[in-house]
Amino acid sequence: MLHPSYADLIKVVNSDVEEGEDPVVSSRYSIVMATSKRARQIIAGDEELVNGKGKKPLSVAVEELNQGKIKILNDETAEETEAVEEAEAVEAVEEAQTADAEPSADEQAL
């Protein structure tokens, strides 16, 4: 038997959902997809958010989800997050270009 159970993980993920709203996840498939994605991130070198010494990446991902260290975003929230991250990236590029275009104090003195 898997510990924690799928039902326990679904409860943890949906704990922040207010009454009347759609749950973030309603199936085991969503849990499996989220934990497998996180396990791949850990394998790729991302820092573990829980003490995973001696544990396999998937076990670490399940524990992170169970402790609330990672969140599963519904499609709407994920799109909003991506839009904000994209806007921040564009802003950072624009700032870098502006900084490159402005002459430094040393260049102005010449």
C-alpha positions in Angstrom: 0.0 0.0 0.0 1.2 3.5 -0.9 1.8 5.8 2.1 0.4 8.4 2.0 -2.5 7.1 0.0 -3.9 8.8 -3.1 -6.9 9.9 -1.1 -4.7 11.6 1.4 -2.7 13.3 -1.3 -5.8 14.6 -3.0 -7.0 16.0 0.3 -3.7 17.8 0.9 -3.7 19.3 -2.6 -7.3 20.4 -2.4 -7.0 21.7 1.2 -6.7 25.4 0.0 -9.8 25.2 -2.2 -12.7 27.1 -0.8 -16.2 25.6 -0.6 -18.0 25.8 -3.9 -14.9 26.0 -6.1 -13.7 23.2 -8.3 -11.0 21.0 -6.7 -7.5 21.3 -8.1 -7.3 17.6 -8.6 -9.9 15.0 -8.5 -8.1 11.9 -9.8 -5.1 9.7 -9.1 -3.8 10.6 -12.6 -3.3 14.2 -11.6 -1.3 13.1 -8.6 0.8 10.7 -10.6 1.6 13.3 -13.3 2.5 16.0 -10.8 4.8 13.8 -8.7 6.5 12.3 -11.8 7.1 15.8 -13.1 8.6 16.9 -9.8 10.7 13.7 -9.7 12.2 14.5 -13.1 13.0 18.0 -11.8 14.9 16.5 -8.9 16.7 14.1 -11.2 17.7 17.1 -13.3 19.3 18.7 -10.3 16.6 20.8 -8.6 17.0 21.1 -4.8 14.9 18.7 -2.7 12.5 20.5 -0.4 12.3 17.7 2.2 15.0 15.5 3.7 15.3 12.9 0.9 18.5 11.3 1.9 18.5 7.7 0.7 15.1 8.0 -1.0 14.3 7.8 -4.6 13.3 11.0 -6.4 9.7 9.9 -6.8 9.4 9.2 -3.0 10.9 12.6 -2.3 8.3 14.2 -4.7 5.4 12.4 -3.0 6.7 13.5 0.4 7.0 17.1 -0.8 3.5 17.1 -2.1 2.2 15.5 1.2 3.9 18.2 3.3 2.6 21.0 1.1 6.0 22.0 -0.1 4.9 21.9 -3.7 1.5 22.8 -5.2 -0.4 21.5 -8.1 -1.9 24.4 -10.1 -5.1 24.1 -12.0 -5.1 25.2 -15.6 -6.3 28.7 -14.9 -3.8 29.4 -12.2 -1.0 27.9 -14.3 -1.8 30.2 -17.2 -1.8 33.3 -14.9 1.5 32.2 -13.4 3.0 31.7 -16.9 1.8 35.1 -18.0 3.3 36.9 -14.9 6.6 35.0 -15.4 6.7 36.0 -19.1 6.0 39.6 -18.3 8.7 39.7 -15.7 11.2 38.1 -18.2 10.3 40.7 -20.9 10.7 43.5 -18.3 14.1 42.2 -17.3 15.3 42.0 -20.9 14.1 45.6 -21.5 15.9 46.8 -18.4 19.1 45.1 -19.5 18.8 46.6 -23.0 18.2 50.1 -21.5 21.3 49.7 -19.2 23.4 48.7 -22.2 22.2 51.6 -24.2 23.0 54.2 -21.5 26.6 55.3 -21.4 28.4 54.8 -18.1 29.9 57.7 -16.1 33.4 56.8 -17.5 32.1 56.9 -21.1 30.4 60.2 -20.5 33.6 61.8 -19.2 35.5 61.0 -22.4 
